[in-house]
C-alpha cells in the first residue's frame, strides 16, 4: 500500500469542496423557490388587507358625498348658496 501524499489529500479536499458546493447550491435553489412562494403569499395577503381597509372607506366616502349633495340640493331649494368649503 503506497503512502498517502499531500497531492492525494489535496485532490480529496478539492473533490469534497466540489460536492459541498453542489449541496449548498441545491439547498439555495430550494430556499429561493420557497422564498418566492412566501413573497407571493405575502402579496396576496396584503392585497386582501388593502381591500378590507379600502372598501369601508370607499363606502364612507360615497355616503359623505351623498349627504353633501343632499345639503347642497336643500340649500338651493331655499335659495341659499351652500358651500361646504366656506367657513364663517
C-alpha positions as CSV (number, residue, x, y, z in Angstrom):
1,X,0.0,0.0,0.0
2,X,1.6,3.3,-1.1
3,X,1.7,6.1,1.4
4,X,-0.8,9.0,1.1
5,X,0.8,12.0,-0.3
6,X,-0.1,15.7,0.1
7,X,-1.3,15.7,-3.5
8,X,-3.8,12.9,-2.7
9,X,-5.1,14.8,0.3
10,X,-5.4,18.0,-1.7
11,X,-7.3,16.2,-4.5
12,X,-9.6,14.6,-1.9
13,X,-10.2,18.1,-0.4
14,X,-11.0,19.6,-3.9
15,X,-13.5,16.8,-4.5
16,X,-15.1,17.3,-1.1
17,X,-15.3,21.0,-1.6
18,X,-17.0,20.5,-5.0
19,X,-19.5,18.1,-3.5
20,X,-20.3,20.5,-0.7
21,X,-20.7,23.4,-3.2
22,X,-23.2,21.3,-5.2
23,X,-25.1,20.6,-2.0
24,X,-25.1,24.2,-0.9
25,X,-26.3,25.4,-4.4
26,X,-29.0,22.7,-4.3
27,X,-30.3,24.0,-0.9
28,X,-30.0,27.6,-2.1
29,X,-32.2,26.8,-5.1
30,X,-34.9,25.4,-2.9
31,X,-34.6,28.3,-0.5
32,X,-35.1,30.8,-3.3
33,X,-38.1,28.9,-4.6
34,X,-39.7,28.8,-1.2
35,X,-38.9,32.5,-0.7
36,X,-40.7,33.3,-3.9
37,X,-43.7,31.3,-2.8
38,X,-43.7,33.2,0.5
39,X,-43.5,36.5,-1.2
40,X,-46.5,35.6,-3.4
41,X,-48.5,34.7,-0.3
42,X,-47.5,38.0,1.4
43,X,-48.5,39.9,-1.7
44,X,-51.9,38.2,-1.8
45,X,-52.4,38.8,1.9
46,X,-51.5,42.5,1.6
47,X,-53.9,42.9,-1.3
48,X,-56.7,41.3,0.7
49,X,-56.0,43.5,3.7
50,X,-55.9,46.5,1.4
51,X,-59.4,45.6,0.1
52,X,-60.7,45.1,3.6
53,X,-59.5,48.5,4.6
54,X,-60.4,50.4,1.5
55,X,-63.9,49.0,1.0
56,X,-65.4,50.6,4.1
57,X,-63.5,53.9,3.3
58,X,-65.0,53.9,-0.2
59,X,-68.5,53.3,1.2
60,X,-68.0,56.1,3.8
61,X,-66.8,58.4,1.0
62,X,-69.8,57.7,-1.1
63,X,-72.1,58.3,1.9
64,X,-70.5,61.6,2.7
65,X,-70.8,62.7,-1.0
66,X,-74.5,61.7,-1.0
67,X,-75.1,63.7,2.3
68,X,-73.2,66.7,0.9
69,X,-75.4,66.6,-2.3
70,X,-78.5,66.5,-0.2
71,X,-77.3,69.5,1.8
72,X,-76.5,71.4,-1.4
73,X,-79.8,70.4,-3.0
74,X,-81.7,71.5,0.1
75,X,-79.9,74.8,0.2
76,X,-80.6,75.5,-3.4
77,X,-84.3,74.9,-2.8
78,X,-84.2,77.6,0.0
79,X,-82.3,79.9,-2.2
80,X,-79.1,79.8,-0.1
81,X,-75.7,79.3,-1.6
82,X,-74.3,76.4,0.4
83,X,-70.6,75.9,0.0
84,X,-69.1,73.3,2.3
85,X,-65.6,74.7,1.8
86,X,-66.6,78.1,3.1
87,X,-66.3,78.6,6.9
88,X,-67.9,81.6,8.6
